[in-house]
């Protein structure tokens, strides 16, 4: 089993329930990131009784939530339809998977949350979409959204630290690396070369659990590419199944255009990349659909680099990144994967791939994505909010000059500024230079 950080969040949820939390847990995230698997492992390991209802595989069990939605009535119908289950007060987890297919189950969350006998976790595909934006006939809109009765978690594919765990690196080993980050001490060449190579592997393999597990066992990049192609095909199938009307075509066109935009000098998303001469009016809803589905990440330009960045965001100027850089490298083809692994990739696509991996890592660290491009001469790839300050993060595919970052430091005087490169770390004033893989410590 791959070790996942979200498991600690599940344990915290269980503990909070024991001390009176009247909420259920709902886990969102893109397809194939491991939502169902981790909840099943959690339920079987941490509870004496685990009850799983998958509304996709067991549509007949939706009848459990027909009629009165009081907890007693729901549990009676549950035991009648699932005669082998056990209810152990204080030690039972009920998992409602693919909950978007049972509107009454989503409505019932409020009542199950208030009832403290059993814990309830729900999950499902494309839960980030509004019900009005989903064209799947199997998706049911609830009569009432249980506002205030759900603790929501978003799950992503593995981050770089989890990837290291999967490859046999212990928490103590990673903690030893973090010492160089904390003390701003230069990393020894041998250690740096090891982690730089591992990070390039992460860019190619990505973090999808099925892909990582297969790679750890076989160390075969051809197998990696095949599994990734299947996942991309599933995403495309989701678009065809869930997007509405003409949006089916438009969403697919926008998804396919992301890789093209990232391979250009200008990374800002341009609708003309999707279709020549087109604007937000035609494709704006499609980009939102991809974002709400957690298939892509959106990074908005800001008018000025001050807190709150969200309040300063320019919604008409944004970049789009693929949610898993392994999938992005797969879109570019196997030769691109080899060039990344061998550190021989060149051209504009190199910069786009490195921006994508840093964007992905920042999102998995809990940051919202913003960038700052006030004119044609300066651009800071990412701005993050940390410790009450706006921190610039410059991304260089190699180790180019820091013209924009130096300008930003001189003009805005941030407490700290990060430059991420392929070489070792260093510090000059408030500017800290780090190898790309140390983004996991920001």
C-alpha positions in Angstrom: 0.0 0.0 0.0 1.3 3.5 -0.9 1.7 5.7 2.1 -0.5 8.8 1.7 -0.5 12.0 3.8 -4.3 12.2 3.6 -4.5 9.2 5.9 -3.5 11.5 8.8 -6.5 13.7 7.9 -8.7 10.7 8.1 -7.4 9.8 11.5 -8.0 13.4 12.6 -11.6 13.2 11.4 -12.1 10.0 13.4 -10.6 11.6 16.6 -12.7 14.8 16.1 -15.9 12.7 15.8 -15.0 11.0 19.2 -14.9 14.5 20.8 -18.2 15.6 19.3 -17.7 16.8 15.7 -21.2 16.7 14.1 -19.9 16.5 10.5 -19.3 13.9 7.9 -16.3 13.8 5.6 -16.5 14.3 1.9 -13.4 13.7 -0.3 -13.1 15.4 -3.6 -10.5 15.1 -6.3 -9.8 14.0 -9.9 -10.4 10.5 -11.1 -7.6 7.9 -10.3 -6.0 9.8 -7.4 -6.8 7.0 -5.0 -9.9 8.4 -3.1 -11.8 5.1 -2.8 -8.8 3.0 -2.1 -7.5 5.1 0.8 -11.0 5.3 2.5 -11.4 1.5 2.2 -8.0 0.9 3.7 -8.8 3.4 6.5 -12.1 1.8 7.2 -10.8 -1.8 7.3 -7.8 -0.8 9.4 -9.1 1.7 11.9 -12.7 0.5 12.6 -14.1 -2.8 13.8 -16.9 -2.5 11.3 -16.6 -1.1 7.7 -19.7 -0.7 5.5 -19.2 0.4 1.9 -21.9 1.4 -0.5 -20.8 2.1 -4.1 -23.7 3.8 -5.9 -22.1 3.2 -9.3 -21.6 -0.6 -8.8 -24.7 -1.1 -6.6 -27.4 1.3 -7.9 -30.1 -0.8 -6.3 -28.8 0.3 -2.9 -30.0 3.8 -3.5 -33.3 2.5 -2.2 -31.8 2.7 1.3 -32.2 6.5 1.1 -35.8 6.5 -0.2 -38.4 7.7 2.1 -37.9 9.0 5.6 -34.2 10.2 6.1 -34.0 9.8 9.8 -30.8 7.9 10.8 -32.8 5.1 12.4 -34.8 4.5 9.3 -31.7 4.7 7.1 -29.9 2.2 9.2 -32.9 -0.2 9.3 -33.1 -0.1 5.5 -29.4 -0.6 5.3 -29.4 -3.7 7.4 -32.4 -5.1 5.5 -30.6 -4.6 2.1 -27.1 -5.6 3.4 -27.8 -8.4 5.9 -24.2 -9.3 6.6 -23.1 -5.8 7.9 -22.6 -5.0 11.6 -23.3 -1.7 13.4 -20.9 -1.1 16.3 -21.6 2.2 18.0 -18.4 4.3 18.1 -16.5 1.9 15.9 -18.2 1.8 12.5 -17.3 3.6 9.3 -19.9 3.9 6.6 -18.5 4.8 3.2 -20.8 6.3 0.6 -18.8 6.1 -2.7 -19.9 7.8 -5.9 -22.4 9.8 -3.8 -23.2 12.1 -6.7 -25.3 9.2 -8.0 -27.7 9.3 -5.0 -29.1 12.7 -4.3 -31.0 11.5 -1.3 -27.8 10.2 0.3 -26.2 13.6 -0.1 -29.2 15.2 1.5 -29.1 12.7 4.4 -25.6 13.6 5.3 -26.9 16.4 7.6 -28.9 13.9 9.7 -26.1 11.2 9.7 -23.7 13.9 10.9 -25.8 14.8 13.8 -26.2 11.2 14.8 -23.0 10.3 16.6 -23.2 6.5 16.6 -21.4 6.0 13.3 -18.9 7.9 11.2 -19.6 8.6 7.5 -17.3 9.4 4.7 -18.4 10.1 1.2 -16.6 10.5 -2.1 -17.2 10.5 -5.8 -16.0 11.5 -9.3 -16.2 15.1 -10.5 -17.8 16.3 -7.2 -16.3 19.7 -7.9 -18.8 20.2 -10.8 -22.1 21.9 -10.0 -25.0 19.6 -10.7 -26.2 21.9 -13.4 -22.9 21.4 -15.3 -23.0 17.6 -15.3 -24.7 15.8 -18.1 -24.5 12.3 -16.8 -28.0 10.8 -16.4 -26.8 8.9 -13.4 -26.0 12.0 -11.4 -28.8 13.1 -9.1 -29.1 16.6 -7.6 -29.8 16.5 -3.9 -32.9 18.2 -2.5 -30.7 20.0 0.0 -26.9 20.4 0.1 -25.8 19.6 3.7 -24.0 23.0 4.2 -22.2 23.1 7.6 -22.4 19.3 8.0 -19.5 18.3 5.7 -15.8 18.6 6.2 -14.4 18.7 2.7 -11.0 17.4 1.7 -9.4 17.5 -1.8 -7.2 14.6 -2.6 -4.5 14.8 -5.3 -2.1 12.4 -6.9 1.1 11.7 -4.9 3.4 14.6 -4.2 7.1 14.3 -4.4 7.6 13.3 -0.8 5.0 10.6 -1.1 6.8 9.5 -4.3 10.0 9.2 -2.3 8.3 7.1 0.3 7.0 4.8 -2.4 10.6 4.4 -3.6 11.9 3.4 -0.2 13.1 6.8 1.2 12.2 7.1 4.9 10.8 10.2 6.7 14.1 10.4 8.5 16.1 10.5 5.3 13.9 13.3 3.9 14.2 15.1 7.2 18.0 15.0 6.8 17.6 16.7 3.4 15.3 19.4 5.0 18.1 20.4 7.3 19.9 21.9 4.4 16.7 23.9 3.6 16.1 25.0 7.1 19.8 26.1 7.7 20.4 27.4 4.2 23.5 25.1 4.1 24.6 24.0 0.7 23.7 20.5 -0.3 26.6 18.1 -1.0 26.9 17.3 -4.8 26.3 13.6 -4.4 23.1 14.2 -2.5 21.9 16.9 -4.9 22.5 14.7 -7.9 20.5 11.9 -6.4 17.4 14.0 -5.6 17.6 15.9 -8.9 17.5 12.6 -10.7 14.6 11.4 -8.6 12.7 14.6 -9.3 13.1 14.2 -13.0 11.7 10.6 -12.6 8.8 12.2 -10.7 8.2 14.5 -13.6 7.9 11.6 -15.9 6.1 9.1 -13.7 3.9 11.6 -12.0 1.9 10.8 -8.9 -1.1 8.7 -10.0 -1.2 5.8 -7.5 -1.6 3.1 -10.1 1.3 4.5 -12.1 3.6 4.9 -9.1 2.8 1.4 -7.7 3.6 -0.2 -11.1 6.8 1.8 -11.5 8.1 0.9 -8.1 7.6 -2.8 -8.9 8.8 -2.9 -12.5 10.9 0.3 -13.1 9.6 0.3 -16.6 8.9 3.6 -18.3 7.0 2.0 -21.2 4.5 0.5 -18.7 4.3 3.9 -17.1 3.4 5.5 -20.4 0.8 2.9 -21.2 -1.0 3.3 -17.8 -0.9 7.1 -18.2 -2.4 6.9 -21.7 -5.3 4.9 -20.2 -5.9 7.5 -17.5 -5.9 10.3 -20.1 -8.4 8.3 -22.1 -10.6 8.0 -19.0 -10.4 11.8 -18.5 -11.4 12.3 -22.1 -14.3 9.8 -21.7 -15.4 11.8 -18.6 -15.5 14.9 -20.7 -17.6 13.2 -23.3 -20.0 11.8 -20.7 -20.3 14.6 -18.2 -19.9 17.9 -20.1 -23.1 19.3 -21.6 -24.1 19.8 -25.2 -21.5 21.6 -27.2 -19.3 21.9 -24.1 -18.3 18.3 -24.7 -16.3 19.4 -27.8 -15.2 22.7 -26.3 -13.9 21.1 -23.1 -12.0 18.5 -25.0 -10.5 21.1 -27.2 -9.4 23.2 -24.2 -7.9 20.2 -22.5 -5.9 19.3 -25.6 -4.7 22.9 -26.0 -3.0 23.1 -22.6 0.0 21.2 -23.7 0.3 23.4 -26.8 0.1 26.6 -24.7 2.8 25.4 -22.2 5.1 24.7 -25.1 5.0 28.3 -26.2 7.1 31.3 -25.1 4.0 32.9 -23.6 2.5 30.5 -21.1 -0.6 32.7 -20.4 -3.6 30.8 -21.8 -4.9 32.2 -25.0 -8.2 31.0 -26.4 -6.7 31.4 -29.9 -4.6 28.3 -29.1 -7.8 26.4 -28.9 -9.3 27.8 -32.0 -8.0 30.8 -34.0 -9.9 34.0 -33.4 -12.0 32.7 -30.5 -12.4 34.4 -27.1 -13.6 33.7 -23.5 -17.2 34.0 -24.7 -16.9 30.6 -26.4 -14.4 28.7 -24.2 -14.5 30.4 -20.8 -17.1 27.9 -19.5 -15.0 25.0 -20.7 -12.0 26.2 -18.8 -14.1 26.5 -15.7 -15.4 22.9 -16.2 -11.8 21.6 -16.3 -10.9 23.5 -13.2 -14.0 22.4 -11.2 -13.3 18.8 -12.3 -9.7 19.1 -10.8 -8.3 18.0 -14.1 -6.3 21.3 -14.4 -5.1 24.0 -12.1 -5.6 27.7 -12.8 -3.0 30.4 -12.0 -4.3 34.0 -12.2 -2.2 37.1 -12.9 -2.6 39.8 -10.2 -2.9 43.5 -10.6 -0.6 44.1 -7.6 1.4 41.6 -5.4 -0.3 42.3 -2.1 -2.5 40.2 0.3 -5.1 39.1 -0.5 -3.9 37.8 -3.8 -7.3 36.5 -4.6 -8.8 40.0 -4.3 -6.2 41.3 -6.7 -6.6 38.5 -9.3 -7.2 39.3 -12.9 -9.7 36.6 -14.1 -9.0 37.4 -17.7 -5.3 36.6 -17.5 -4.4 33.2 -16.4 -2.2 30.1 -17.0 -3.5 26.6 -17.1 -1.5 23.6 -15.8 -2.3 19.9 -16.0 -3.0 18.3 -12.6 -0.3 15.7 -12.9 3.0 16.4 -14.7 3.5 12.7 -15.5 0.3 13.0 -17.6 1.6 16.1 -19.2 4.8 14.4 -20.2 2.8 11.5 -21.6 0.8 13.9 -23.8 4.1 15.1 -25.3 5.1 11.6 -26.1 7.8 9.1 -25.0 10.7 10.9 -26.6 9.9 13.9 -24.4 9.9 11.6 -21.3 13.4 10.3 -22.3 14.6 13.9 -22.7 13.4 14.8 -19.3 15.0 11.8 -17.7 18.3 12.4 -19.5 18.1 16.2 -18.8 18.5 16.9 -22.5 15.1 18.6 -23.1 15.4 22.0 -24.8 13.1 24.7 -26.1 10.0 26.5 -24.8 8.3 23.2 -23.7 11.1 22.7 -21.1 10.1 25.8 -19.3 6.4 24.9 -19.5 7.0 21.4 -18.0 9.1 22.8 -15.2 6.4 25.4 -14.5 3.8 22.7 -14.4 5.6 20.5 -11.9 6.2 23.5 -9.6 2.5 24.5 -9.9 1.5 21.0 -9.1 3.8 20.8 -6.1 2.6 24.2 -4.7 -1.1 23.1 -5.0 -0.3 19.9 -3.1 1.3 22.0 -0.4 -2.0 23.8 0.0 -1.2 27.0 -1.9 -3.4 28.9 -4.3 -1.8 29.7 -7.6 -1.1 33.3 -8.8 1.6 34.9 -10.9 2.7 38.5 -11.5 3.3 40.0 -15.0 2.9 43.7 -14.8 4.5 44.4 -18.2 6.3 42.7 -21.1 9.7 42.9 -19.3 9.0 41.2 -16.0 7.2 38.1 -14.8 7.3 36.1 -11.6 6.0 32.6 -12.2 4.3 32.2 -8.9 3.3 34.2 -5.9 2.2 32.5 -2.6 0.9 33.8 0.6 2.9 32.7 3.6 3.3 34.0 7.2 1.3 37.2 6.3 3.6 38.1 3.4 3.5 37.6 -0.4 6.4 35.4 -1.4 7.7 35.4 -5.0 8.7 32.0 -6.5 10.8 32.2 -9.7 11.1 29.0 -11.8 14.1 28.5 -14.0 14.5 25.3 -16.0 18.2 25.6 -15.7 20.0 28.5 -13.9 19.3 31.7 -15.9 19.7 35.2 -14.6 17.1 36.5 -12.1 16.2 39.8 -13.8 12.5 39.7 -12.8 13.1 38.4 -9.3 15.8 40.9 -8.6 13.5 43.7 -9.8 10.6 42.4 -7.6 12.9 42.3 -4.5 14.1 45.8 -5.1 10.6 47.2 -5.7 8.5 45.2 -3.1 11.1 44.1 -0.5 9.6 40.7 0.4 10.8 38.9 3.6 12.0 36.1 1.4 12.1 35.3 -2.3 12.7 31.9 -3.9 14.5 31.0 -7.1 14.0 27.4 -8.1 16.7 26.0 -10.4 18.4 22.7 -11.4 21.6 23.4 -9.5 22.3 23.5 -5.8 21.1 25.9 -3.2 22.4 29.3 -2.0 21.4 32.6 -0.3 22.1 36.2 -1.1 20.1 38.7 1.0 16.5 37.8 1.0 16.8 35.7 -2.2 17.1 32.0 -1.6 18.1 29.8 -4.5 16.9 26.2 -4.2 16.9 23.1 -6.5 13.5 22.3 -7.9 12.9 19.3 -5.6 13.1 21.5 -2.5 9.7 23.0 -3.4 8.3 20.2 -1.2 9.6 22.2 1.8 8.1 25.6 0.9 
